[in-house]
């Protein structure tokens, strides 16, 4: 609105001249205003003195200020309703919301930041971090090959290729690429008080045995015998067949002993194959102690049970077996990968073969009648975390 060149006091003085006896035309000619303007002034300021005009001006200014405040409040309310109801936590989401509000309501950046409580410096931030394209692509390739690996094991695999990074950056890239693995949780069971399991202090001190079952594509079931060294975490055998008797278990153990040496103890559950006369006769002939866990307590054989979980999660659930020969081939490749490539979190991210090579060395010739027995080196043994179970007798 164009500002008048006459103040309120001057307008009232002009009106008083006309009221004093001067004609309207003379007053308008004297002050250089039109007749229409004069009568407009008279309709607004008629019968008012200077003090009343000042009060009217103050009231008009206050009324205009209140109108602007109301309009601003209504605009702020409309802007807040326009954005999502979730909190804007990340800077990227805040920048996106501010740009949307500016385009939708044609307001300034300062106003939009004030309404959404966003720091203006975040709007001017220039992204200087590299996109790590090669690292991301390699991470996705390994994750595609190792679908059940978490970010820690993927980081170990990348470190072997020379791509070493902070674990926080690794986790950020892992999440941004949406590589998170859904955990397969079993049924919760009530558990009582457990005593720590006695840990072996050298290879061949204790082996663990267990059976795992699966089905072929045709629906026929087959079983697998898993043998694990509790110290090095190596998978010593992974035998698949439609039937595994106690005599067959003894033959497989003899084949392992011929290469590796005789164990001091073997731990297993109370399956019929492992409590048969063939196994009892085998333990007496070989003079090897055989320990049976309590019935219904698989946690007492925690090492091989953990191995069974990794086997089922990373191999059995990911593969359809066409035939028994196909299953044996896949299990052989997976066992080689488990022993020589897959990092094991229980031994500091090493593979079982690397851990055995670093922590132990073969006995010199003539020290023992079993050439496959290993010599324990206490100075090189790393700390092992106890696994819950019962103390072996």
VENCOR-V650195 format. One record per helix or strand of 2 or more residues. SS is the DSSP state (h for helix, s for strand). FROM is the first residue (numbers start at 1). TO is the last residue. Records with the same first field share a line. If there is no record, write none. Layout:
SS->FROM-TO, FROM-TO
This chain:
h->8-19, 24-31, 35-45, 50-82, 91-105, 109-116, 120-123, 133-145, 151-160, 167-176, 246-260, 277-286, 298-314, 316-318, 324-340, 345-347, 352-359, 378-380
s->195-196, 206-215, 221-229, 235-241, 265-268, 289-292, 360-362, 374-376, 388-389
